[in-house]
């Protein structure tokens, strides 16, 4: 459900409903209605939410279960730092450290 995803992303970001509403220039009651399933955000707001939370629109819509990190606006050095962090976490979990990450980061 879109509302559950929006609530989860908002809470992970540490935003109140009022703060998310301010960032999207909508009312708090609109955010509450989205999260409660009483209404759904327009396509434009889904795009805005995806940009704000650095996830794909497919993730917000429930079409893709994996989160993605947007690399837009990051320097090459910052991108390499992210790759190194992923390798570090994979190594701690016994995962395939050193594997290409293009499918996780876009």
For each residue, the residues with C-beta under 8 A, 3 or more apart:
1: 4 5 37 62
2: 5 6 34 37 40 41 46 60 61 62
3: 6 7 34 35 36 37 40
4: 1 7 8 35
5: 1 2 8 9 59 60 62
6: 2 3 9 10 31 34 35 41 49 60
7: 3 4 10 11 35
8: 4 5 11 12
9: 5 6 12 13 49 53 55 60
10: 6 7 13 15 17 20 31 35
11: 7 8 14 15
12: 8 9 53
13: 9 10 20 52 53
14: 11
15: 10 11 19 20 23
16: 19 20
17: 10 20 21 28 31 32 35
18: 21 22 28 31
19: 15 16 22 23
20: 10 13 15 16 17 23 24 31
21: 17 18 24 25 26 27 28 30 31
22: 18 19 25
23: 15 19 20 52
24: 20 21 31 45 48 49 52
25: 21 22
26: 21 30 31 45
27: 21 30 31
28: 17 18 21 31 32
29: 32 33
30: 21 26 27 33 34 39 41
31: 6 10 17 18 20 21 24 26 27 28 34 35
32: 17 28 29 35 36 38
33: 29 30 36 38 39
34: 2 3 6 30 31 37 38 39 40 41
35: 3 4 6 7 10 17 31 32
36: 3 32 33
37: 1 2 3 34
38: 32 33 34
39: 30 33 34
40: 2 3 34
41: 2 6 30 34 45 46 49
42: 45 46
43: 46 47
44: 47 48
45: 24 26 41 42 48 49
46: 2 41 42 43 49 50 57 60 61
47: 43 44 50 51 57
48: 24 44 45 51 52
49: 6 9 24 41 45 46 52 53 60
50: 46 47 53 54 55 56 57 59 60
51: 47 48 54 70
52: 13 23 24 48 49
53: 9 12 13 49 50 60
54: 50 51 68 69 70
55: 9 50 59 60 67 68 70
56: 50 59 60 64 68 106
57: 46 47 50 60 61
58: 61 63 64
59: 5 50 55 56 62 63 64 65 66 67 68
60: 2 5 6 9 46 49 50 53 55 56 57
61: 2 46 57 58
62: 1 2 5 59
63: 58 59
64: 56 58 59 68
65: 59
66: 59 104
67: 55 59
68: 54 55 56 59 64 104 105 106
69: 54 82 104 105 106
70: 51 54 55 73 106
71: 74 79 82 105 106
72:
73: 70
74: 71 78 79 82
75: 78 79
76: 79 80
77: 80 81
78: 74 75 81 82
79: 71 74 75 76 82 83 105
80: 76 77 83 84
81: 77 78 84 85
82: 69 71 74 78 79 85 86 105
83: 79 80 86 87 101 105
84: 80 81 87 88
85: 81 82 88 89
86: 82 83 89 90 101 104 105
87: 83 84 90 91 97 98
88: 84 85 91 92 97
89: 85 86 92 93 95
90: 86 87 93 95 96 97 99
91: 87 88 94 95 97
92: 88 89
93: 89 90
94: 91
95: 89 90 91
96: 90 99
97: 87 88 90 91
98: 87
99: 90 96
100: 103
101: 83 86 104 105
102: 105 106
103: 100
104: 66 68 69 86 101
105: 68 69 71 79 82 83 86 101 102
106: 56 68 69 70 71 102
